[in-house]
């Protein structure tokens, strides 16, 4: 996967999180993810699995699409 796609996915997750007034720690806790790992996802530094995206979507109560 291209780094550009990873950054776009991370930016969209960050946008949704901020719209809800949540911190990275809030979402990481709700999704049962390490806060450092979650931060790397938002920054587009790592390739995230569909399973992890689903955890984040459920934590933020949004559709994974």
N, C-alpha and C positions, 0 to 999 in steps of 0.2 A: 504494500500500500504506500502510496506517495505521502511524503511529509505534509504536502498541502492539504490532503484529505484529513489527516490526523489533526492538523491545526484548525480546520473548519469544524470538525466534530467537537473538538475541545472548546472552541469559541461559542458554538451553539449551546453546549452544556453550561458554560459560564453564564451566557445570556439568560437562560432559563432559571438558573440558580439565583442570579441577582434580581430578576423579576419577582421572585418569591421572597426576597429578603433573607435568603439563607447564606450562611458562611460555608466555606469548603468543608470545615469540620462537621457542620450540621449534616450535610449530604453524605459525607463519608461515614458518619456514625449510623445514619438511617440505612445506608446501603451495605453496612458491615464491611467497609473497605478501610484500609490504612489511609489516613489523611495525606501522607506524602505521596502515595500511589495515586490517589484521587487528584491531587494537585498536578501531577505529571500528565494525567489524562487531559485536564483542562488546558494545559500548556501545549498539548500535541506532541509530547516527547516520547510517548510509547503507543504501541499498537494495542488497542483495547478489543477484547472479545465481545461478541454479541451478548454473551451471558452477563458480562460486567455492565454493558450498556443497559440491559434489562434491569439489573439491580438499581442503577442510577435512575432510570426512568420511573421505576416503582417508588423509589425514595422521594422523588419530586412529584409524584402523582401526575405524570404526563405520559402520553403515548410514545412508544419507542420510535415511531416513524418521525 
